[in-house]
């Protein structure tokens, strides 16, 4: 979920699409979701703070990791 939606700010379709594309690319590259929370509020807090699952060291190509 786009952080702006979590914060309940007005919807910006372009920003939400860019966010979604980044999440999809992360899932394709790493093989897991970038954000995980034990419950919904925890998940939303992690999204707002940008606390994502780190890229595993074996996938840590500097050219790609800097994108995340």
C-alpha positions in Angstrom: 0.0 0.0 0.0 1.3 3.4 -1.0 2.5 5.4 2.1 0.4 8.4 1.0 -2.7 6.1 1.2 -1.6 5.0 4.7 -1.2 8.6 5.7 -4.7 9.4 4.2 -3.4 12.2 2.0 -5.1 13.0 -1.3 -4.6 10.3 -3.9 -1.9 10.8 -6.5 -2.2 8.1 -9.2 1.3 8.5 -10.6 3.0 8.3 -7.2 1.0 5.3 -6.2 1.9 3.6 -9.5 5.6 4.3 -9.1 5.4 2.9 -5.5 3.6 -0.2 -6.7 6.1 -0.7 -9.5 9.0 -0.5 -7.0 7.3 -3.1 -4.7 6.7 -5.4 -7.6 10.4 -5.1 -8.8 11.5 -5.8 -5.2 9.4 -8.9 -5.0 10.8 -10.1 -8.4 14.4 -9.5 -7.4 14.4 -10.6 -3.8 11.5 -13.1 -3.8 9.6 -11.8 -0.8 7.6 -8.8 0.2 9.5 -5.7 1.1 7.3 -5.0 4.2 6.1 -7.3 6.8 4.1 -6.7 10.0 2.7 -8.9 12.6 -0.6 -7.0 12.4 -2.0 -4.2 10.1 -0.9 -1.3 12.2 2.6 -2.6 12.4 2.7 -3.1 8.6 1.5 0.5 8.0 4.1 1.9 10.5 6.8 0.0 8.6 5.6 1.3 5.3 5.5 4.9 6.6 9.0 4.6 8.1 10.4 2.9 5.0 11.6 -0.1 7.1 11.7 -2.8 4.4 13.2 -6.3 4.5 16.9 -6.0 3.6 18.2 -7.4 0.3 20.0 -10.7 1.1 23.8 -10.4 0.8 23.9 -13.0 -1.9 21.8 -10.7 -4.1 23.6 -7.5 -3.1 24.8 -6.4 -6.5 25.6 -2.7 -5.9 24.1 -1.6 -9.2 20.7 -3.0 -8.2 20.7 -2.6 -4.4 21.2 1.2 -4.7 17.8 1.3 -6.5 16.1 0.1 -3.3 
